[in-house]
């Protein structure tokens, strides 16, 4: 069992003839750290590495992403081929651009909605239990539409590889991803050409244009039925102007005249 700590870093860089103060200064300045294939099973306190940009932790035994809150400057995080089952504790990595999680045990892609600068996401070849599927949301992400929602937030994403995951079997999987993510340049190792994206976008726009007249007719028909029902429940009543208004009335009085029984007018007899 090996825990990633500053002591492990010290042993890995062989800081002979350096004082503790010198080593602390070194940790605060370090930008790249490669601790791949060291049999590490847990990430400990690395808070002294304030300026860390790139962290290589692939080919280890890490089961949980943790203790990385200090690494607000990190841009590249390599965690492939570990034992990670949950994507978590990444919300403070505001500058993260490339995240490598291939070859782990992840079943749900979640917790990435706040990482707005991410450009590459690698989650290929997950070791899933028999019958399990890779999902893209903790609620009910079983369809591609949910992935589209996530892609809206990743405005700088350039490359994505989902090879070998069940989502690739969804109908029109590639087409929908290409249309949804305007910045994506490569999907599953295959280049996305601008001609391909433009064709798919035109096709989508054409389909939407054909759909609008049908929706308008449906809405107008529904509105007519609604008005007819309203008229049955509340018959349109006649209007009459108030007798106190001689010209240009600015209000009307609504009365149910058909229900009012009028008294006969008194008969005026003329004197002869």
Secondary structure, 3 states (H helix, E strand, C coil): CEEECHHHHHHHHCCCCCCHHHHHHHHHHCCEEECCCCCEEEECCCCCCCCCCEEECCCCCCCCCCCCCCCCCCCEEECCCCCCCCCCCCCCCCCCCEEECCCCCCCECCCCCCCCCCCEEECCCCCCCCCCCCECCCCCCCCHHHHHHHHCCCCCCCEEECCCCHHHHCCCHHHHHHHHCCCCCEECCEECCHHHHHHHHHHHHHHHHHHHHHHHHHHHHHHHHHHHHHHHHCCCCCEECCCCCCCCCCCCEECCHHHCCCCCCCCCCCCC
